[in-house]
Amino acid sequence: MDASLNERLNQIPAKILTDEFLKGQGLGNEIGFWIFDYQPESELQVREYVTFLEDMLTKKHAHLKVAHINLLSALIDYLGDRGFLEKAISLQQAKGDDALLSALKGPLHMDKFVPYLNDRYNADKADLILMSGVGSVWPMIRAHNILNRLHSVLGHVPLVLFYPGFYDGQSMSLFGRIPSNNYYRAFKLVP
């Protein structure tokens, strides 16, 4: 277990439960998107922590409407709801990853997927959104694409993205190896 990661994780509740955070105060009209980046090797530890955090918020802060969007679960549900899941699995097995990615470009366009997330998780009505599973859905869904589209849907709802890689305050690098080549306006949750 990574002690420095534990120290960073333990700072999250105090940060996200402040009125300033939940109301997006002090952001200078910026959107309230926050990124908690971590070493990809710590994925299982972070998953456990997100489950703990969601449970703690539900029990001790029941007045808050918290939506946890696990992108892998959401992707599976989305494809299943549209009758694409079995077809996607068969296509990947028969023709490989490139064929699957090409076939899913249309159905997974953010103009379709983000409204689905919003409806499924009542995201725009939440007080706080936790988002995980970024590494599990790459390259079908890319973090910067989903964040870029979400900001127009969520308004001032704060979102915390748990990101297996590095975020330097301007750009993301998934797994510490795959640069996004896109600037993204978000804040580091815990340095």
Residue pairs with C-beta under 8 A, 6 or more apart in sequence:
1 45
2 39
2 42
2 45
5 38
5 39
5 42
5 45
5 46
8 36
8 38
8 190
9 46
9 49
9 190
11 190
12 36
12 53
12 160
12 189
12 190
13 53
13 56
15 21
15 189
15 190
16 22
16 128
16 158
16 160
16 189
17 61
19 25
20 26
21 32
21 158
22 64
22 127
22 128
22 158
23 156
24 31
24 32
24 156
24 158
27 187
30 185
30 187
31 151
31 154
31 156
31 185
31 186
32 156
32 157
32 158
32 159
33 147
33 150
33 151
33 158
33 159
33 161
33 185
33 186
33 187
34 158
34 159
34 160
34 161
34 186
34 187
34 188
34 189
35 160
35 161
35 163
35 167
35 172
35 186
35 187
35 188
35 189
36 46
36 160
36 161
36 162
36 163
36 188
36 189
36 190
37 163
37 164
37 165
37 166
37 167
37 172
37 188
38 46
38 162
38 163
38 164
39 164
39 176
40 135
40 164
40 165
40 175
40 176
42 164
43 135
43 164
46 132
46 162
46 164
47 132
50 68
50 130
50 132
50 162
53 130
54 66
54 68
54 130
57 64
57 66
57 128
58 66
64 127
64 128
65 122
65 125
65 126
65 127
65 128
66 126
66 127
66 128
66 129
66 130
67 121
67 122
67 123
67 126
67 128
67 129
67 130
68 121
68 129
68 130
68 131
68 132
69 117
69 121
69 123
69 129
69 130
69 131
69 132
69 133
70 131
70 132
70 133
71 131
71 132
71 133
71 134
71 136
71 137
71 141
71 146
72 133
72 136
72 137
73 133
74 116
74 117
74 120
74 121
74 133
75 108
75 137
75 140
75 141
76 85
77 120
78 113
78 116
78 120
79 85
79 88
79 107
81 116
82 107
84 104
84 107
88 100
88 103
88 104
91 99
91 100
91 103
92 99
92 100
100 140
101 139
101 140
104 140
107 113
108 140
108 141
110 145
110 146
110 148
110 149
111 149
113 141
113 146
114 146
114 149
114 150
114 153
115 153
117 123
117 150
118 124
118 153
118 154
121 129
123 129
123 150
123 153
123 154
123 157
124 153
124 154
124 155
124 157
126 157
127 157
127 158
128 157
128 158
128 159
128 160
129 154
129 157
129 158
129 159
129 160
130 159
130 160
130 162
131 159
131 160
131 161
131 162
132 162
134 141
134 143
134 161
134 162
134 163
134 164
134 174
135 164
135 165
135 174
135 175
138 174
138 178
142 180
143 161
143 163
143 172
143 174
143 180
144 172
144 180
144 182
144 184
147 159
147 161
147 184
147 186
148 182
148 184
150 159
160 189
161 186
163 172
163 174
164 174
164 175
165 172
165 173
165 174
165 175
165 176
165 177
165 178
166 172
166 173
166 176
167 173
167 186
167 188
169 187
169 188
170 183
170 184
171 179
171 180
171 181
171 182
171 183
171 184
172 179
172 180
172 182
172 184
173 179
173 180
174 180
